[in-house]
Amino acid sequence: MSRSIRGHFMILGEIFALAFGFVGLPPMMLQRSRYAVDFLTHQLRSSAATDIGPTNKTSTDFSLPDIAYFYLQNTLGLSEEVMWRVCFHSGSILGMTPRNLDNKVSLLKRMMNLSDDDVRVMVTKQPAILQYSAQRNLAPTILLLVRSLGLSKEELRTLLLDSPSILGYSLSNLKRKISFFFNLYDGPDGVDSDSVRKLLLSTPKVMLAGVDTGLRPRVDFLHREMQFSQDELQRLFLKNPLILLYSVEENIKNKVSTRCTWPT
């Protein structure tokens, strides 16, 4: 990397650190930082074009750019709007090497048969997935989901395209969530894993709810206050999984007196 490119990139990094390192940054400073970022990004591109000059690369040349920003924008094809979101929410990604980022993207594609568009959707929804380690975070999390839930690649793709932030949970947290759903669908003949899989794939966002702060209080309230049996709850959640995301105080309690309106 040439000295001028490196210099622009270091300045860009300092601005990101200032702009995104403080939660309470005033709106005016944030707007000015955005203008500065846009300006320096333009300078960065100009320097790259000047210093590197024309190349003879073809569509079969798989060499990676030297800077993470260019990898994200040119290789992954992220739009300017998404690039801003990436920088705003996960600015440290710009300090990673393109090879590091490419290893993560390749792993995601391989383990879920993702297309380039799929990757862009996931990064747009959850830029932080590019901050996770491929070997220490992404791969173990994906393997846990596959082995625990018996997911195919296509089912795994459905789950994580909808809610890629699932990849950010610790293994112990995910195990607790999965165990909760297995216990919910435990019956005389054992755990109905097919129903668990069907529920999670129909509404992946239920995996984002906390066990102690959301899922268990809602199930307990429905069971104790609304007198639903275990079997009724199982059928209820399969028909309307979003109930598991309702607020007890603001939504579910209002339905206590009209139990007959709940689909069972």
C-alpha positions as CSV (number, residue, x, y, z in Angstrom):
1,M,0.0,0.0,0.0
2,S,1.4,3.4,-0.9
3,R,2.2,6.1,1.7
4,S,-0.5,8.4,0.5
5,I,-3.2,5.7,0.6
6,R,-2.1,4.7,4.0
7,G,-2.1,8.2,5.2
8,H,-5.7,8.8,4.1
9,F,-6.7,5.5,5.6
10,M,-5.2,6.4,9.0
11,I,-7.0,9.7,9.0
12,L,-10.3,8.0,8.0
13,G,-9.8,5.5,10.9
14,E,-9.2,8.4,13.4
15,I,-12.5,10.0,12.3
16,F,-14.4,6.7,12.7
17,A,-12.9,6.3,16.2
18,L,-14.1,9.8,17.2
19,A,-17.4,9.6,15.5
20,F,-18.4,6.1,16.5
21,G,-16.6,5.7,19.8
22,F,-19.1,7.9,21.8
23,V,-22.7,7.0,22.2
24,G,-23.8,10.5,23.0
25,L,-22.2,12.3,20.1
26,P,-24.2,15.5,19.2
27,P,-26.1,15.2,15.9
28,M,-24.1,18.2,14.4
29,M,-20.8,16.6,15.1
30,L,-22.0,13.3,13.7
31,Q,-23.2,15.0,10.5
32,R,-19.8,16.8,10.2
33,S,-18.0,13.5,10.7
34,R,-20.1,12.0,8.0
35,Y,-19.1,14.8,5.6
36,A,-15.5,14.2,6.5
37,V,-15.8,10.5,6.0
38,D,-17.4,11.0,2.6
39,F,-14.6,13.5,1.6
40,L,-11.8,11.2,2.7
41,T,-13.4,8.2,1.1
42,H,-13.3,10.2,-2.2
43,Q,-9.7,11.1,-1.6
44,L,-8.9,7.5,-0.8
45,R,-10.3,6.4,-4.1
46,S,-8.5,9.1,-6.0
47,S,-5.2,8.2,-4.4
48,A,-5.7,4.5,-5.2
49,A,-6.4,5.3,-8.8
50,T,-3.3,7.5,-9.0
51,D,-0.8,5.3,-7.1
52,I,-1.9,2.0,-8.4
53,G,-2.7,3.1,-12.0
54,P,-4.5,1.0,-14.6
55,T,-4.5,-2.7,-14.2
56,N,-5.0,-5.6,-16.5
57,K,-7.3,-7.5,-14.2
58,T,-10.1,-9.6,-15.8
59,S,-13.2,-11.2,-14.4
60,T,-11.2,-14.3,-13.7
61,D,-8.6,-12.5,-11.5
62,F,-9.5,-13.4,-8.0
63,S,-6.9,-11.2,-6.3
64,L,-8.3,-9.1,-3.4
65,P,-8.0,-5.3,-3.0
66,D,-5.5,-4.0,-0.4
67,I,-8.0,-2.1,1.7
68,A,-11.1,-3.5,3.6
69,Y,-13.2,-0.6,2.4
70,F,-12.7,-1.5,-1.2
71,Y,-13.3,-5.2,-0.5
72,L,-16.6,-4.4,1.0
73,Q,-17.7,-2.0,-1.7
74,N,-16.2,-3.5,-4.8
75,T,-15.9,-7.3,-4.1
76,L,-19.0,-7.7,-1.9
77,G,-20.8,-5.0,-3.8
78,L,-22.2,-3.1,-0.8
79,S,-24.0,0.1,-1.6
80,E,-22.9,3.5,-0.2
81,E,-25.8,3.4,2.2
82,V,-24.8,0.0,3.5
83,M,-21.2,1.0,3.7
84,W,-22.2,3.9,5.9
85,R,-24.1,1.6,8.2
86,V,-21.2,-0.8,8.3
87,C,-18.8,2.1,9.3
88,F,-21.3,3.5,11.8
89,H,-22.2,0.3,13.6
90,S,-19.0,-1.8,13.1
91,G,-16.2,0.6,12.2
92,S,-13.5,-1.8,13.4
93,I,-14.2,-3.9,10.2
94,L,-12.3,-1.3,8.2
95,G,-9.1,-2.2,10.2
96,M,-9.3,-5.9,9.1
97,T,-7.5,-7.3,6.2
98,P,-9.5,-8.1,3.0
99,R,-8.2,-11.7,3.3
100,N,-9.6,-12.0,6.8
101,L,-13.0,-10.7,5.6
102,D,-13.0,-12.9,2.6
103,N,-12.4,-16.0,4.8
104,K,-15.5,-15.2,6.8
105,V,-17.6,-14.6,3.7
106,S,-16.4,-17.8,2.1
107,L,-17.2,-19.8,5.3
108,L,-20.7,-18.4,5.4
109,K,-21.3,-19.1,1.7
110,R,-19.9,-22.7,2.0
111,M,-21.9,-23.7,5.1
112,M,-25.2,-22.3,3.9
113,N,-25.0,-22.2,0.1
114,L,-25.3,-18.5,0.2
115,S,-25.3,-16.4,-2.9
116,D,-23.6,-13.0,-3.2
117,D,-27.0,-11.4,-2.7
118,D,-27.6,-13.4,0.4
119,V,-24.3,-12.2,1.9
120,R,-25.2,-8.6,1.2
121,V,-28.6,-9.1,2.9
122,M,-27.0,-10.5,6.0
123,V,-24.3,-7.8,6.2
124,T,-26.9,-5.1,5.7
125,K,-29.1,-6.4,8.5
126,Q,-26.2,-7.2,10.8
127,P,-22.8,-5.7,9.9
128,A,-21.3,-7.1,13.1
129,I,-21.2,-10.6,11.6
130,L,-18.0,-9.5,9.8
131,Q,-16.4,-8.8,13.2
132,Y,-16.8,-12.3,14.5
133,S,-14.0,-14.8,14.1
134,A,-14.6,-17.4,11.4
135,Q,-13.1,-20.3,13.5
136,R,-13.9,-19.2,17.0
137,N,-17.4,-17.8,16.5
138,L,-19.1,-18.3,13.1
139,A,-18.2,-22.0,12.5
140,P,-19.0,-23.2,16.1
141,T,-22.3,-21.3,16.2
142,I,-23.4,-22.7,12.8
143,L,-22.4,-26.2,13.8
144,L,-24.4,-25.9,17.0
145,L,-27.5,-24.9,15.2
146,V,-27.2,-27.6,12.6
147,R,-26.5,-30.4,15.1
148,S,-29.0,-29.3,17.8
149,L,-31.9,-28.6,15.5
150,G,-31.1,-31.0,12.6
151,L,-31.1,-28.2,10.1
152,S,-30.3,-28.7,6.4
153,K,-28.3,-26.0,4.6
154,E,-31.4,-24.5,3.2
155,E,-33.1,-24.4,6.6
156,L,-30.0,-22.8,8.1
157,R,-30.0,-20.2,5.3
158,T,-33.7,-19.4,6.0
159,L,-33.0,-19.0,9.7
160,L,-30.0,-16.8,9.4
161,L,-31.1,-14.7,6.5
162,D,-34.0,-13.6,8.5
163,S,-32.1,-13.0,11.8
164,P,-28.3,-13.0,11.2
165,S,-27.8,-11.5,14.7
166,I,-28.3,-15.1,16.0
167,L,-24.7,-15.6,15.0
168,G,-23.6,-13.1,17.6
169,Y,-24.9,-15.1,20.6
170,S,-22.5,-17.1,22.7
171,L,-22.8,-20.9,22.5
172,S,-24.0,-21.1,26.1
173,N,-26.8,-18.6,25.4
174,L,-27.9,-20.4,22.2
175,K,-27.9,-23.7,24.1
176,R,-30.2,-22.2,26.7
177,K,-32.6,-20.9,24.0
178,I,-32.7,-24.3,22.2
179,S,-33.1,-26.2,25.4
180,F,-36.1,-23.9,26.3
181,F,-37.9,-24.8,23.0
182,F,-37.1,-28.5,23.5
183,N,-38.6,-28.4,27.0
184,L,-41.6,-26.6,25.6
185,Y,-42.2,-29.4,23.1
186,D,-41.4,-32.2,25.4
187,G,-44.2,-34.8,25.7
188,P,-45.0,-38.4,26.7
189,D,-43.2,-39.6,23.5
190,G,-40.2,-37.4,24.0
191,V,-39.2,-34.1,22.4
192,D,-41.0,-33.2,19.2
193,S,-38.0,-31.8,17.4
194,D,-40.0,-31.4,14.2
195,S,-42.3,-29.0,15.8
196,V,-39.4,-27.0,17.3
197,R,-37.7,-26.8,13.9
198,K,-41.0,-25.7,12.3
199,L,-41.6,-23.0,14.9
200,L,-38.1,-21.6,14.6
201,L,-38.0,-21.6,10.8
202,S,-41.5,-20.0,10.5
203,T,-40.4,-17.1,12.9
204,P,-36.7,-17.0,13.4
205,K,-37.0,-13.9,15.5
206,V,-38.2,-15.9,18.5
207,M,-34.6,-17.0,18.9
208,L,-33.7,-13.3,19.6
209,A,-35.9,-13.2,22.8
210,G,-34.2,-13.8,26.1
211,V,-35.1,-16.9,28.0
212,D,-35.5,-15.4,31.5
213,T,-36.6,-12.0,30.4
214,G,-39.0,-12.9,27.6
215,L,-39.8,-16.4,26.7
216,R,-40.3,-18.1,30.1
217,P,-42.4,-15.2,31.6
218,R,-44.7,-15.3,28.6
219,V,-45.2,-19.0,28.6
220,D,-45.7,-19.0,32.4
221,F,-48.3,-16.3,32.2
222,L,-50.2,-18.1,29.5
223,H,-50.1,-21.3,31.5
224,R,-51.0,-19.9,34.9
225,E,-53.2,-16.9,34.2
226,M,-54.9,-18.0,31.0
227,Q,-55.0,-21.7,32.0
228,F,-53.5,-23.1,28.8
229,S,-52.4,-26.7,29.0
230,Q,-49.0,-27.8,27.7
231,D,-50.6,-29.3,24.7
232,E,-52.6,-26.2,24.0
233,L,-49.5,-24.0,24.3
234,Q,-47.7,-26.2,21.8
235,R,-50.4,-25.8,19.2
236,L,-50.9,-22.2,20.0
237,F,-47.2,-21.3,19.3
238,L,-47.1,-23.3,16.1
239,K,-50.1,-21.4,14.8
240,N,-48.9,-18.0,16.0
241,P,-45.2,-18.0,17.0
242,L,-45.3,-14.2,17.4
243,I,-47.1,-14.6,20.6
244,L,-43.8,-15.5,22.1
245,L,-42.7,-12.0,21.3
246,Y,-45.7,-10.2,22.8
247,S,-45.4,-8.0,25.8
248,V,-47.1,-9.5,28.8
249,E,-48.0,-6.1,30.3
250,E,-49.0,-4.3,27.1
251,N,-50.5,-7.1,25.0
252,I,-51.0,-10.5,26.5
253,K,-52.8,-9.3,29.7
254,N,-55.4,-7.5,27.5
255,K,-56.4,-10.9,26.1
256,V,-56.9,-12.7,29.4
257,S,-60.6,-11.9,29.5
258,T,-61.0,-13.0,25.9
259,R,-59.2,-16.3,26.0
260,C,-61.6,-17.8,23.3
261,T,-60.1,-15.4,20.7
262,W,-56.7,-17.1,20.9
263,P,-56.1,-19.6,18.1
264,T,-55.6,-23.1,19.5
